[in-house]
């Protein structure tokens, strides 16, 4: 086999390969002999047809199969011999197999993975947030838990902010009805996020049985786009008005949160432990993101087109699935590859960098680290041992915890080399994800 490699660009290679036909002809004859033993032809018993007849019917097919296999095998051998790391699938070009004379010659054009040269990590600055959970933070969280368990009782007065109203609604644009609720109406809490503030303001002051009409002009950049720049007329009938009733923080409240003896102080202590665990998890996530950002910023990486294209396709597929899960049809949105190119380039670059670090410095997760990661997944389950068993019942399920544990190894490795400083952070900032 003769092989020549040509460099087209930093990542593109053109490889010309010549495979001698003589050994292949032997394979073709062997395959035809195998077929002749079972082939059926009119006028001949099975296995008794002349080899020339078998060749006439199956020769081209067998030749194509043998030659195609030879291309596949020889390409793999040539890549290994030249120590090339192929990215994506090669583009194979050759003349019709039937025109081959002494050699089977073809040209393979493909991309290779780039050589990754890390920057000077000793100059990288990583800020590690620090936070001690205080009693005030516990009280804030307890207040959230109380509000999450709010109930409502009917009132005869006019509605005000934070009340829950049940309304029947008809919405029209240019005199044409575009939305209508059922006879049962819908429940809305006045002032809750997710709606135009002006709409909720119009719901203030309504009493059960009253009807109100008003218009709202939606801004040009409004989402969803169907309402952007439109004037919508609303007719709202108030079916009922209910005021919020917050539960009392007492023994019953504590029991509802899983404290068997109803001790409020025990409940607060458990809330503090949960907050400390969540704070630690969020701080770890922030440091990890900072490390990854630093790796991308400090390393010049040219992403192979095949890798970038695959990453864009993956992001588009995930986005379409997320839209469908939210009850939206992704087709009218017209997702375009260009919308994901920048994100895909960063993600692909990061994966190439991580792979280089892991392979060069042997940072693959150990079985014990993978086990620890799986057990951390299981902590929040009622029967954690069942989830652990589920993961280990199929080795493929360990790919995710193995990848996460390996990423933790990379983060630790980078932090040993970078300049790490501590920075105090406020509880609300960390929990808000700011």
Protein Blocks (a to p, Z undefined) as FASTA:
>chain_A
ZZddddfblmlccddddddfklmmmmmmmmmmmmmmmpccehiaehiacfklmmmmmmmm
mmmmmmmmmmmmmmmmmmmmnopacehjdddddddfklpckbccdddddddddddddddf
klpccddddddddfklmmmmmmmmmmmmcccdddfbdcdehiacdddddddeehiafbdc
dfkopaddehiahiafklmmmmgopaehiacdddddddfkbccfklgopacddddddfbd
cddddddddfklmmmnopanopaklmmmmmmmmmmmmmmmmmmmmmmmmmmmmmmmmpcc
dddfklmmmmmmmmmmmmmmmmmmnopafklnopafklmmmmmmmmmmmmmmmmmmmmmn
opaccfklmmmmmmmmmmmpmblmlmmmmmmmpmklmmmmmmmmmmmmmmmmmmmmmccd
dddddfklmmnoZZ
